[in-house]
């Protein structure tokens, strides 16, 4: 297997932000900083997971048609994809982890839909720590079937890893996604995906 450090064409890490003078501690800011730190940690985990599947990271955090995505990758078969990553480095199987949170799913979904509507150059992959299994988030993910090429979890998703490996290494490169469980989700007639119930927050 190739040395993963050779598969990065650009330095790792999101764009640097301006530094400001020290301010008194703010619980909200500290929470946001912790969330941002976890996001960066998961991005690193997602990039390494993509590399193991056969990807080369061509660019990290490119801006595409006005929206920042997390990576542009290329497979050994020449296929290229944009990647949007949302997740947590905590591998615990929690009900509100990764794309199981409705607000996280909606944020990723809005970006995916806008890029699809604007006909972005390369197909879009969603990478998360935990895929939704039921409820509103699973319904919203299925609604993105035409906007994204596929969605995967870095935790407990061996079939997803195999699909991704095929997209990146099969020759000729696949031009259509393989069947995936998340596309087949069917909400119960008793479920209301737009109900008022709230999902637990971290």
Secondary structure, 3 states (H helix, E strand, C coil): CCCHHHHECCCCCCCCCCCCCCCCCCHHHHHHHHHHHHHHHHHHHHHHHHHHCCEEEEEECCEECCEECCEEEEECCCCEEEEEEECCCCCCCCCCCHHHCHHHHHHHHHHHHHHHHCCCCCEEEEEECCCCCCHHHHHHHHHCCCCCCEEEECCCCHHHHHHHHHHHHCCCCCCCCCCCHHHHCCCCCCCCCCCCCCCCCC
